[in-house]
Amino acid sequence: MAPCDDMVGRLIDKGSDSMGRWSFCKYAGKDGKIITAVTVYQVCIRPTNAVGNTAFHQQELSIATEAQDQDVELTHGPQPRLRFRHDLLKFLHALRRAGESVVLMGDFNDDICSGNSTMQRLFQDRALQFIDVIGRCHPHLQQLSTYIRGTKRLDFILVTHVVCTKL
């Protein structure tokens, strides 16, 4: 994520998580408010190849190495998607506790609006209070397929309530 034009002067911080699953830019808003834009990529449920160097495999290796270094047993394996969910929610909660507004966008590789999605917590968690921008502003596009070979929407832009009121 690279700020441009007027946003460059508002940039106050930027970074990413240690596995490259998300990156963020913090911007100075009006009245001392901070708006953090976060772009995410959650790996697919299964890697396309059993062996390889995909993001899925890299995250598996990173999680397994970290567990080994900390002498922790992973009873169900590294599970990159479970770890993504846990770490992302922890990161987002920290932003919200600090009073920041959040724009969360990316490829979730999951229909997070469906009732059986493991990412449903983004909508149900009262501390986060995310709103689906496309669903709110363009309800007729809510079920739009966002990948070529599929029929589901896997890419989303979510915002906290304060940001949504400005749309």
Residue pairs with C-beta under 8 A, 6 or more apart in sequence:
1 14
1 23
1 24
1 25
1 37
1 39
3 10
3 11
3 25
3 27
7 27
10 27
10 28
10 29
11 25
11 26
11 27
12 26
12 27
12 28
12 34
13 24
13 25
13 26
14 23
14 24
14 25
14 26
15 23
15 24
16 22
16 23
16 24
17 23
17 87
17 91
18 62
19 58
19 59
19 62
20 41
20 55
21 40
21 41
21 42
21 59
21 84
21 87
21 88
22 38
22 39
22 40
22 41
22 88
22 91
22 106
23 38
23 39
24 36
24 37
24 38
24 39
25 36
25 37
26 34
26 35
26 36
26 100
27 34
27 35
27 36
27 37
28 34
29 35
29 101
33 99
33 100
33 101
33 162
34 98
34 99
34 100
34 101
35 100
35 101
35 102
35 103
35 163
36 95
36 100
36 101
36 102
36 103
37 102
37 103
37 105
38 91
38 92
38 102
38 103
38 104
38 105
38 106
39 105
39 106
40 88
40 104
40 105
40 106
40 107
40 108
41 55
41 106
41 107
41 109
42 81
42 84
42 85
42 106
42 107
42 108
42 109
42 110
42 119
43 54
43 55
43 56
43 59
43 80
43 81
43 84
43 109
44 56
44 109
45 81
45 109
46 56
47 54
47 56
47 57
48 54
51 57
56 80
59 78
59 80
59 83
59 84
60 77
60 78
60 80
61 78
63 74
63 78
63 79
63 80
63 83
64 74
64 78
67 73
67 74
67 78
81 118
82 118
85 118
85 119
85 121
89 121
89 122
89 125
89 128
92 102
92 104
92 122
92 128
93 127
93 128
95 102
96 102
96 127
96 128
96 160
97 127
101 159
101 160
101 162
101 163
102 128
102 130
102 158
102 159
102 160
102 163
103 157
103 158
103 159
103 160
103 163
104 122
104 130
104 156
104 157
104 158
104 159
105 155
105 156
105 157
105 158
106 155
106 156
107 154
107 155
108 119
108 154
108 155
108 156
109 154
110 117
110 118
110 119
110 154
111 117
111 152
111 153
111 154
112 119
112 120
112 122
112 123
112 156
113 123
113 132
113 135
113 142
113 153
113 156
114 120
121 128
122 128
122 130
122 158
123 130
123 132
128 160
129 160
129 161
130 158
130 159
130 160
131 158
131 159
131 160
131 161
131 164
132 142
132 156
132 157
132 158
133 157
133 158
133 159
133 164
133 167
134 141
134 142
134 144
134 153
134 156
134 157
135 142
136 164
136 167
137 167
142 153
143 152
143 153
144 153
145 151
145 152
145 153
146 152
146 153
146 154
146 155
147 154
147 155
159 167
